[in-house]
Amino acid sequence: MRRIVAIGVFALAFVLLVAPAGPVLGEDLPPGPVQRLRATYEVIDPPAQFDLVQLVLDFAPGAFTPQHVHGGPGFVTVLEGEITLRAVGGMEHKVTTGEGWAETGEVHAGGNRGQSKARVMASFLIPPGAPVTTPVQTGEAGTLPPGPSVVAQYRTPLASPPPMPYDVVHLLLDFPVGAFTPTHVHGGPGIVTVVDGQVGSRAVGIEYTYQAGESWLESGHFHAAGNRRSFKASVAAGFLLPKGASLTSLEPRARDGQGLSTQSTAVQGMFVGAWGDHAAMRWVEEHEAALARAG
């Protein structure tokens, strides 16, 4: 479903695409994460160079931001509850779970008029050195209502942004106890934030555990992620995905089922150090050649 809704002086692009996670290809793989929601936004006229910023914010009932602008284009998805957007002049529009909007420089405010907590995730493309958010003096009297609380904030420079055209893709994924992805890579750079529980991310034979509120950058290396704890975990992820590219591709495997991720940490490190993002395919090529020589 795709809707374009004009509100006052700014346009909100709403996108909703929710589907269950598909089956994981391969044998003897643990169950993968469950996709709770997915939203896609077209990026138009981004900065030539920018920092990728991901925010996860909670709005308690009654919490509202002051009028503000952002330092670059932004894309916001409501993960939980509902958010009321307010344009200059007071016109308002309600955005519910799974819907979102693009922020393209107009002055606006947002808040929670509901009776329960609301949660949003946002991806911003901010020129280096520019602020993410700047409050705007509106001349309104009275005390500002309490603003949102920051669940997570992560900012990283992107030396090589993806080629145009590309989209911002937002995902909310649940990891049941024991769920782990197969080894995979994404079609563009992205930031993953743990919003509930703990998640382990494994690459080059080394695994790091991230707590709720912590984030990491995924930028082209094959990796796997999962939940080794005894309680459910959830992540919010935002990717910059070139048009026509696959969001996720599984690690290449040789005809005997072996792949780079099944080798020792030393071998994985050697191939990644020599071949970078092409390490997994290069290992398969060399292993296939060895299998052919062995008959």
LUMMAR-350312 format. One record per residue (C-alpha): residue number from 0; residue in one letter; x, y, z. Coordinates in Angstrom, 3 decimals. Example, Ala and Ser with C-alpha at 12.3 -4.5 7.8 and 13.67 -1.06 7.14 Angstrom:
<pts>
resi/resn/c1/c2/c3
0/A/12.300/-4.500/7.800
1/S/13.670/-1.060/7.140
</pts>
This chain:
<pts>
resi/resn/c1/c2/c3
0/M/0.000/0.000/0.000
1/R/1.381/3.423/-0.879
2/R/-0.201/6.771/-0.069
3/I/0.926/10.349/-0.614
4/V/-0.745/12.774/1.803
5/A/-0.205/16.536/1.614
6/I/-0.268/18.274/5.000
7/G/0.069/22.043/5.073
8/V/3.436/23.007/3.604
9/F/4.986/19.550/3.693
10/A/4.271/16.193/2.077
11/L/4.334/12.901/3.953
12/A/5.095/9.770/1.942
13/F/3.439/6.793/3.624
14/V/4.598/3.261/2.827
15/L/3.498/-0.027/4.362
16/L/4.630/-3.507/3.375
17/V/4.169/-6.207/5.988
18/A/4.810/-9.889/5.240
19/P/5.951/-12.944/7.171
20/A/9.567/-13.936/6.799
21/G/10.126/-16.477/4.039
22/P/11.749/-19.873/4.559
23/V/15.518/-19.950/4.982
24/L/17.284/-21.814/2.190
25/G/19.683/-24.604/3.075
26/E/19.788/-27.621/5.342
27/D/20.029/-27.939/9.121
28/L/19.735/-24.194/9.639
29/P/18.165/-22.880/12.865
30/P/14.916/-20.945/12.550
31/G/15.455/-17.415/11.332
32/P/13.991/-14.135/12.553
33/V/10.355/-13.178/11.979
34/Q/9.731/-9.990/9.998
35/R/7.206/-7.905/11.916
36/L/7.148/-4.988/9.456
37/R/8.964/-3.548/6.464
38/A/8.741/-0.058/4.962
39/T/10.460/1.314/1.849
40/Y/11.119/4.971/0.994
41/E/12.496/6.394/-2.241
42/V/15.511/8.667/-1.751
43/I/15.429/11.800/-3.906
44/D/18.302/14.311/-4.147
45/P/20.448/13.154/-1.200
46/P/23.596/15.048/-0.130
47/A/26.694/14.143/-2.153
48/Q/28.464/13.095/1.055
49/F/26.704/12.344/4.314
50/D/26.689/10.597/7.664
51/L/24.115/7.843/8.057
52/V/22.187/8.364/11.302
53/Q/19.740/5.957/12.901
54/L/17.497/6.933/15.806
55/V/14.999/4.922/17.825
56/L/12.743/7.130/19.953
57/D/10.012/6.403/22.499
58/F/7.124/8.846/22.987
59/A/5.288/8.521/26.292
60/P/1.600/9.531/26.189
61/G/1.520/13.311/25.838
62/A/5.160/13.657/24.736
63/F/5.624/16.102/21.851
64/T/8.686/17.586/20.152
65/P/9.046/21.325/19.646
66/Q/8.840/22.629/16.090
67/H/12.090/21.643/14.387
68/V/13.927/20.900/11.153
69/H/16.571/18.321/10.261
70/G/20.016/18.788/8.736
71/G/19.281/16.400/5.859
72/P/16.561/14.159/4.435
73/G/14.994/11.749/6.911
74/F/12.705/8.720/6.803
75/V/10.623/7.733/9.821
76/T/8.612/4.568/10.531
77/V/6.223/4.064/13.444
78/L/7.187/0.764/15.085
79/E/4.588/0.849/17.834
80/G/1.546/2.963/18.711
81/E/0.710/6.109/16.764
82/I/2.289/9.510/16.159
83/T/0.542/12.814/15.446
84/L/2.404/15.095/13.016
85/R/1.832/18.826/13.203
86/A/2.672/21.290/10.440
87/V/3.264/25.014/10.848
88/G/-0.190/26.509/11.313
89/G/-1.452/23.646/13.451
90/M/-2.730/21.149/10.866
91/E/-2.270/17.596/12.178
92/H/-2.246/14.066/10.804
93/K/-2.092/10.724/12.615
94/V/0.425/8.029/11.588
95/T/-0.082/4.496/12.915
96/T/2.073/1.390/13.380
97/G/3.755/0.288/10.144
98/E/3.274/3.638/8.419
99/G/5.910/6.313/7.961
100/W/6.889/9.554/6.299
101/A/9.747/11.347/4.557
102/E/11.116/14.536/6.097
103/T/12.536/16.883/3.474
104/G/13.345/20.126/5.268
105/E/9.970/21.535/6.362
106/V/9.334/22.799/9.888
107/H/7.196/20.319/11.817
108/A/6.565/18.684/15.190
109/G/5.477/15.237/16.252
110/G/4.088/13.610/19.352
111/N/1.908/11.032/20.998
112/R/-1.726/11.869/21.670
113/G/-2.540/8.227/22.416
114/Q/-2.915/6.442/25.750
115/S/0.066/4.091/25.352
116/K/3.740/4.402/24.393
117/A/4.678/5.076/20.766
118/R/8.028/4.092/19.222
119/V/9.608/5.271/15.969
120/M/12.804/4.551/14.055
121/A/14.361/7.152/11.779
122/S/17.149/7.170/9.192
123/F/18.760/10.509/8.303
124/L/21.298/11.426/5.616
125/I/23.152/14.305/7.282
126/P/26.003/16.240/5.626
127/P/29.253/15.882/7.610
128/G/29.297/18.289/10.547
129/A/25.630/19.242/10.254
130/P/23.251/18.776/13.207
131/V/20.598/16.091/13.003
132/T/17.873/18.289/14.511
133/T/17.499/22.038/15.053
134/P/14.573/23.418/17.123
135/V/12.789/26.393/15.576
136/Q/11.588/29.352/17.622
137/T/7.846/29.572/16.998
138/G/6.946/32.405/19.345
139/E/4.445/30.183/21.132
140/A/3.962/30.978/24.817
141/G/4.034/28.399/27.574
142/T/6.236/25.493/28.504
143/L/7.065/22.878/25.881
144/P/5.628/19.430/26.603
145/P/8.136/16.672/27.425
146/G/9.884/15.338/24.341
147/P/10.660/11.773/23.316
148/S/13.273/9.623/25.034
149/V/16.209/8.255/23.027
150/V/16.328/4.445/22.931
151/A/19.321/4.397/20.560
152/Q/21.327/6.790/18.389
153/Y/24.091/5.819/15.977
154/R/25.917/8.026/13.476
155/T/28.596/6.934/11.026
156/P/30.168/8.545/7.941
157/L/29.634/6.830/4.594
158/A/32.734/7.400/2.481
159/S/31.098/5.694/-0.525
160/P/27.310/6.119/-0.601
161/P/25.470/3.651/-2.860
162/P/24.940/4.647/-6.491
163/M/21.702/6.448/-7.289
164/P/18.889/5.610/-7.391
165/Y/18.375/3.887/-4.060
166/D/15.780/3.411/-1.329
167/V/15.789/3.457/2.443
168/V/14.421/0.147/3.745
169/H/13.274/-0.193/7.359
170/L/12.808/-3.576/9.033
171/L/11.553/-4.655/12.440
172/L/12.606/-8.252/13.140
173/D/11.874/-10.560/16.065
174/F/14.382/-13.284/17.004
175/P/12.747/-16.128/18.941
176/V/14.931/-17.996/21.407
177/G/17.633/-19.861/19.440
178/A/16.863/-18.169/16.113
179/F/19.920/-17.471/13.949
180/T/20.199/-16.271/10.373
181/P/22.268/-18.147/7.795
182/T/25.463/-16.395/6.721
183/H/24.449/-13.568/4.401
184/V/25.268/-10.120/3.061
185/H/23.092/-7.108/2.263
186/G/22.780/-5.217/-0.998
187/G/23.665/-1.888/0.610
188/P/25.011/-0.444/3.862
189/G/22.800/-0.382/6.920
190/I/22.564/0.105/10.661
191/V/21.052/-2.504/12.975
192/T/19.823/-1.574/16.463
193/V/18.798/-4.012/19.193
194/V/15.528/-2.719/20.636
195/D/14.735/-5.654/22.938
196/G/16.864/-8.438/24.398
197/Q/20.369/-9.275/23.160
198/V/21.618/-10.251/19.693
199/G/24.915/-11.792/18.625
200/S/26.479/-10.762/15.314
201/R/29.135/-13.123/13.894
202/A/31.625/-12.295/11.126
203/V/35.058/-13.693/10.238
204/G/34.652/-16.279/12.996
205/I/34.240/-13.668/15.747
206/E/30.940/-12.985/17.496
207/Y/29.955/-9.831/19.367
208/T/26.914/-9.536/21.629
209/Y/24.870/-6.336/21.467
210/Q/22.514/-5.210/24.224
211/A/19.235/-3.322/23.853
212/G/20.023/0.228/22.716
213/E/23.290/-0.735/20.978
214/S/23.831/-0.580/17.198
215/W/26.286/-1.729/14.557
216/L/27.047/-0.995/10.904
217/E/26.651/-3.670/8.228
218/S/28.763/-2.703/5.233
219/G/29.419/-5.544/2.823
220/H/30.952/-8.486/4.715
221/F/29.193/-11.820/5.082
222/H/27.862/-12.317/8.586
223/A/25.166/-14.011/10.656
224/A/23.094/-12.821/13.603
225/G/20.953/-14.510/16.183
226/N/19.618/-14.924/19.684
227/R/21.483/-17.233/22.056
228/R/19.582/-16.036/25.150
229/S/16.527/-17.516/26.841
230/F/14.225/-14.609/25.941
231/K/13.030/-13.044/22.687
232/A/15.073/-10.329/21.000
233/S/14.103/-7.697/18.437
234/V/16.081/-5.442/16.104
235/A/15.249/-2.380/14.031
236/A/17.348/-2.059/10.870
237/G/17.672/0.604/8.190
238/F/19.444/-0.043/4.862
239/L/20.356/2.056/1.822
240/L/19.411/-0.292/-1.003
241/P/20.157/0.452/-4.689
242/K/17.170/-0.001/-6.992
243/G/16.989/-3.564/-8.263
244/A/19.416/-4.951/-5.683
245/S/18.519/-7.802/-3.342
246/L/18.227/-6.807/0.288
247/T/19.802/-10.091/1.418
248/S/21.953/-12.687/-0.382
249/L/23.138/-15.951/1.154
250/E/26.802/-16.868/1.321
251/P/28.035/-18.797/-1.770
252/R/28.787/-22.462/-1.111
253/A/30.868/-25.044/-2.962
254/R/29.280/-28.229/-4.283
255/D/30.238/-30.082/-1.090
256/G/28.301/-27.534/0.992
257/Q/31.371/-25.813/2.388
258/G/31.718/-22.041/2.539
259/L/34.149/-19.510/3.930
260/S/32.137/-19.221/7.160
261/T/32.647/-22.950/7.836
262/Q/36.436/-22.516/7.905
263/S/38.679/-21.544/10.790
264/T/38.885/-17.973/12.020
265/A/42.449/-17.769/10.677
266/V/41.383/-18.822/7.151
267/Q/38.425/-16.423/7.175
268/G/40.642/-13.559/8.302
269/M/43.250/-14.332/5.632
270/F/40.699/-14.324/2.799
271/V/38.884/-11.221/4.030
272/G/42.198/-9.420/4.411
273/A/43.223/-10.335/0.862
274/W/39.897/-10.103/-0.973
275/G/37.608/-7.898/1.119
276/D/33.949/-8.140/0.099
277/H/34.879/-10.763/-2.545
278/A/36.452/-13.146/-0.011
279/A/33.540/-15.620/0.173
280/M/33.330/-16.080/-3.590
281/R/37.119/-16.312/-3.940
282/W/37.266/-19.089/-1.313
283/V/34.567/-21.055/-3.169
284/E/36.465/-20.692/-6.456
285/E/39.683/-21.987/-4.894
286/H/37.893/-24.801/-3.068
287/E/36.062/-25.885/-6.225
288/A/39.402/-25.988/-8.045
289/A/40.836/-28.164/-5.256
290/L/37.836/-30.515/-5.466
291/A/38.307/-30.782/-9.238
292/R/42.005/-31.630/-8.830
293/A/41.109/-34.306/-6.299
294/G/38.736/-35.885/-8.826
</pts>
